[in-house]
Amino acid sequence: MAPNRIAAKLSDRGKGVQPALAKGGRLPYFPAPTATDSTSQMTETSNNALDTFPKLLLEHARARPRHPAMREKDYGIWQSWSWAEVAAEVEALACGLAAMGFKRGDRLATIGDNRPRLYWAIAAAQALGGVPVPVYQDAIADEMAFVLDHAEVRFAIAEDQEQVDKLLAIKNRCPLLEAVVYCDARGLRHYPASDLHSYDDVTAQGRAIAAEDPEFFRNEIARGKADDTAIILYTSGTTGRPKGVVLSFDNLLSVARTAIEFEKLGPDEEVLAYLPMAWVGEHIFSYAEAYCAGFCVSCPESGATALMDLRELGPTFLFAPPRIFENILTQVMIRMEDAAWVKRRLFQYFLGVAHRTGPALLEGRAVSWRDRLLYRLGQILVYGPLKNALGLSRVRVAYTGGEAIGPDLFTFYRSLGVNLKQIYGMTEASVFLCIQEDGAVKPDTVGPPVEGVEIKIGEDGEVLFRSPGTFQGYYKNPEATAEAKRSDGWVHTGDAGFFDQDGQLTIVDRARDVGRTTCGALFAPRFIENKLKFFPYIREAVAFGDGKPFVTALINIDLAAVGSWAERNGVVYASYQELAADERVYDLLQGCIEQVNRDFAAEPHLAASQIRRFIVLHKELDADDGELTRTRKLRRNIITERYAPLVEALYSGVATASIETEVTFEDGRKGSMRAELAVRDIVTAPIPTAAPSPILREVEAAGAA
Amino acid sequence: MTVADAAAAPILEVSRIGMSFGGIQALSGVSLSIAPREILAIIGPNGAGKTSLLNVINGFYHPQQGEIRWKGEIRRRPQPYEAARRGIARTFQNVALFRGMTTLDNIMSGRLMRMRRNFLWQAIRIGPAEREELEHRAFVERIIDFLEIQAIRKVPVGQLAYGLQKRVELGRALAMEPELLLLDEPMAGMNVEEKEDMCRFILDVNEEFGTAIALIEHDMGVVMDISGRVAVLDYGRKIADGSPAEVRADPAVIAAYLGLER
């Protein structure tokens, strides 16, 4: 039932609101108040601090009952629920769960894609004083068994047959799991298990109980306190078993409120909830901030339609990891290739204008009237329609984070006028540690610390923080808690970084991978390699420098990109090996590296990371040869060992190096490959006294091109 | 399938069907019945007459001998559209969709038969015609949701992968709200994952809508897993009919598939 239709049917605005008057059959959340209890209700709400999410839910249901709170696209239509309806749904589920024996302190696992019912399950568990434990929906049965067993989960809510099947498969390993509630009955009708309950049955029972004892729900909510555990989020942990991060209401609310104030979010924001519910960012953006600010959260029809739904919805506030922004950009570029000549030329021309002018306009810097006019024209002809097609027209705040984002990608969106910013955070901090400020955005920093957050750099370069969002501890894992959260309150992030002159934090690498050159300068291999890999010509790069006098690199060319460059520039080659060894390819890469060096020179912490010598490898680093992991991460020690003669050549001053490597063919046969490779020296860039900001240089470079 | 279902009167009975094309006897004396809510697999070597049998059931071919009884009623020379109207839908071995039309329109076309207004009303699209179209659209949306093809709702089917086209074709058949669904090799040319999906959809259709399903399939794993009963044809004759376990043990079936030991 659309909220506007309810609104149309109710002329009696603002008083005792009864959504059920409208056809649609949802139960009224607020019974028509009598003279006495309406006053008591008012005073109760005003006395009671809004320090838990269920209390916020009641407050929104009272203050803006008909304002949409949740939407889901289903059967091709956006279905919506107002705050009053959501409150009624949560009440029904909470009462139904209580009737099944859910007690204060019990854990409720929620498993599935972003669905309104699962968001309500989180609120229902919190209302009863329980703790929701969202589980990644694509977790394999093994991981799920670990989390459910470790969190001592008694109740689980699963989206559909797929998740129920997984739960039933691990049931014998989770002896505490008593009952499974499923949202979608499809395919489950003939399951014999007696501990399976349909969501509709549970809520039907809950409604009956709520009708009998209307105060039960409110009383349970009133018992909640700010320092109660709000949620346990399991981090996917790259090493060892996942750890359950315990966050209190106070953690989540203080962080969410700071972020809302920082970005001036109001009740009219539009947000698409499409990232996994078990991820802390999703929980903050689509639950905590929504409950604080009172805005509406929309769930896509399915994972595959998320980008289309994004376009229909036109969100005002958006988070996406870099790979999603990259996907969108790739799609645009592919479609432009097929466009008519005029359109293509128009697109290219105005993209150039945007590149020159867009970021400056977004940051309020001075721009000539001619460029302003051109940008305005581009807005009408290109940027406006393009953003509309991507669903980015209304975006006021867009975040990205989690991994390094390429400067080209980043400036592309900013030049179109999308206010894309980087954030830095982690589950242990209830997400936010740093957010880039409007008007002071650089492609390679993550911004200054958020208000209330203190950050310092440890002696070994590790980033440490203190924040109101600091987690309570890892669930049932005091050793890990003590290791991360020291007695003085500083939390060790495991990331290495530094503050630049403007007080913005730059994250360079995992702390344990960071080394030092013999002259004592910071050496962060992944940061250097990422910088190199942002060039389309470079597929892989391996930086050396730990315990060495200066930094050097082995480079893998990208065959597709360098191949097409060779075609355009008349470079003839017969094989990968021949192309990689070509003098002009070396020149091309030298240009790329010199640009990286100029960037490093501008930053005192990185000036010593300039690359002095490099070799282009004759073969691609390959997972089959054990040089990369299956997820394409470098295996440093294997590479260092296998290419030892090259590394030696990089530091010995010779002009060529010869190497013989073993290769594994796809059918498993092994062969060897011998090559004579050139070593190229690079003159490092001078270190300027007052460095211009990287964006300015970006713009100049674009203007020159 | 419950005992009551099996005991219920069959919705379709074909008895002693004989059919030849010139000198080739495609079917001879085939009798077969399909009970409500059951999944029947029809298997047999190439050229055994499986597709001919499906064509006879939905009126593409008219057999020279034998009779077809639909819910106890005999039809002499049924036309395909009559079969469709009475609740028999089918999909084809080679996908037969409108390639230039979107998924949505293709599935909508399956509702045509159930439109009560004539095409003039439809063209003007006012009042009752509009309401009717909205109802049909809502029904089609349920099918799209059921088959999990929301993401390709507005994509012309010609651009879709083969596995998805098969799914759209199933959707169009479902749009007719059939009581009997004939599937001619629904999993041909699919990869393992697509096959698993299709199996799940077939089982779900059977379970959720109570549709009886007769399918031709070559993948024996699939046949043994999802069907309640298996009928085996060889050179136009039915050589076995029973539960998957019975059929698998039947010497005549083994002979037909592996050749007879002499």
Contacts between the chains, C-beta under 8 A, distances in Angstrom:
chain1	res1	chain2	res2	distance
A	74	B	145	7.1
A	75	B	138	6.8
A	75	B	141	4.1
A	75	B	142	6.3
A	75	B	144	7.9
A	75	B	145	5.7
A	76	B	137	7.9
A	76	B	141	4.4
A	76	B	144	7.0
A	76	B	150	7.5
A	76	B	153	6.9
A	77	B	141	7.6
A	186	B	146	7.7
A	186	B	204	6.2
A	186	B	208	6.5
A	187	B	200	7.3
A	187	B	203	7.4
A	187	B	204	5.4
A	187	B	207	6.8
A	187	B	208	7.9
A	189	B	207	6.5
A	189	B	208	7.9
A	190	B	207	6.8
A	301	B	150	4.6
A	301	B	151	7.9
A	302	B	148	6.7
A	302	B	150	5.2
A	302	B	151	6.4
A	304	B	150	7.2
A	304	B	151	3.6
A	305	B	150	5.2
A	305	B	151	4.6
A	308	B	151	7.2
